[in-house]
Amino acid sequence: MIVKLKKFLDALEEENIFFKKHFFDRVKERPISESLIIKYLKKTETLLKVELLSSTRVKEEKFKLWFKLSNRYSLVVIVAIKGKDLYIITAWNSDRKWQKSIQK
């Protein structure tokens, strides 16, 4: 699944990336921007993990993506794919050490 998603992201054109209203509502509270998200979507070598999420819309796939920002932080992005379009639903920074301690 991660290989398929990397191929999709590598072929993705910037005009096919759309940001949902929820992203803009949340970005005010978080140290992220549209340009940061686009930058990491194109840097597929930093993609650490992909999780398939359930979607209620027809012909839409929803994913939770983890990108490595640094040794300490990850960028988590919730996306929906419909055809050739990618919709950014929301995103946030996550402390990887803190996350690992919860998973134990």
C-alpha positions in Angstrom: 0.0 0.0 0.0 2.8 2.4 0.8 4.5 1.8 -2.6 1.2 2.5 -4.4 0.7 5.7 -2.5 4.3 6.9 -3.1 3.7 6.4 -6.9 0.5 8.4 -6.7 2.2 11.2 -4.8 5.2 11.2 -7.2 2.9 11.6 -10.2 0.6 14.1 -8.4 0.4 17.6 -9.9 0.1 20.6 -7.6 -3.2 21.7 -9.3 -4.7 18.4 -8.1 -4.1 19.2 -4.4 -7.0 20.7 -2.6 -7.3 21.8 1.0 -10.5 21.3 2.9 -12.0 23.9 5.1 -11.2 21.8 8.2 -7.5 22.1 7.4 -7.7 26.0 7.4 -9.7 25.9 10.6 -7.1 23.9 12.4 -3.9 25.4 10.9 -4.5 28.6 13.0 -3.7 26.5 16.1 -0.8 24.5 14.6 2.7 25.4 13.3 2.1 24.1 9.8 1.2 25.6 6.4 0.0 24.7 3.0 3.5 25.0 1.6 4.9 22.6 4.3 2.3 20.0 3.4 2.9 20.2 -0.3 6.7 20.1 0.3 6.4 16.8 2.2 3.9 15.3 -0.1 6.5 15.6 -2.8 9.3 14.2 -0.6 8.0 10.6 -0.6 11.3 9.3 0.8 10.3 10.8 4.2 7.0 8.9 4.2 7.2 6.6 7.2 3.8 4.9 7.5 0.4 4.8 5.8 -2.8 3.7 7.4 -6.0 3.1 5.4 -9.0 4.9 7.0 -12.7 4.2 6.3 -14.5 6.6 3.9 -18.2 7.2 3.6 -17.9 8.7 0.1 -18.1 6.7 -3.1 -14.9 6.0 -5.0 -12.8 7.8 -2.4 -9.9 6.4 -0.4 -8.9 7.9 2.9 -5.4 7.6 4.4 -3.4 8.7 7.4 0.2 9.5 6.4 3.2 9.9 8.7 6.2 11.9 7.3 9.5 12.3 9.1 10.2 15.9 9.9 13.2 15.3 12.2 14.5 12.7 14.6 11.9 13.9 17.1 8.9 15.1 15.1 6.5 13.6 12.5 4.0 15.3 10.3 0.7 13.5 10.3 -1.6 14.2 7.3 -5.1 13.0 6.8 -5.9 12.8 3.0 -8.6 11.6 0.7 -8.0 10.5 -2.8 -10.6 10.6 -5.5 -9.5 9.9 -9.0 -6.4 12.1 -9.7 -7.3 14.6 -6.9 -5.8 14.7 -3.4 -7.8 16.4 -0.6 -5.9 17.5 2.5 -8.4 17.1 5.4 -6.2 18.0 8.3 -2.6 17.8 9.5 -0.5 18.2 12.7 3.0 17.7 14.1 3.5 14.7 16.4 6.3 14.1 18.9 7.7 10.6 17.8 9.3 9.7 21.2 6.0 10.5 23.0 4.1 8.5 20.4 6.4 5.4 20.8 6.0 5.5 24.6 2.2 5.3 24.2 2.4 2.4 21.7 4.4 0.2 24.3 
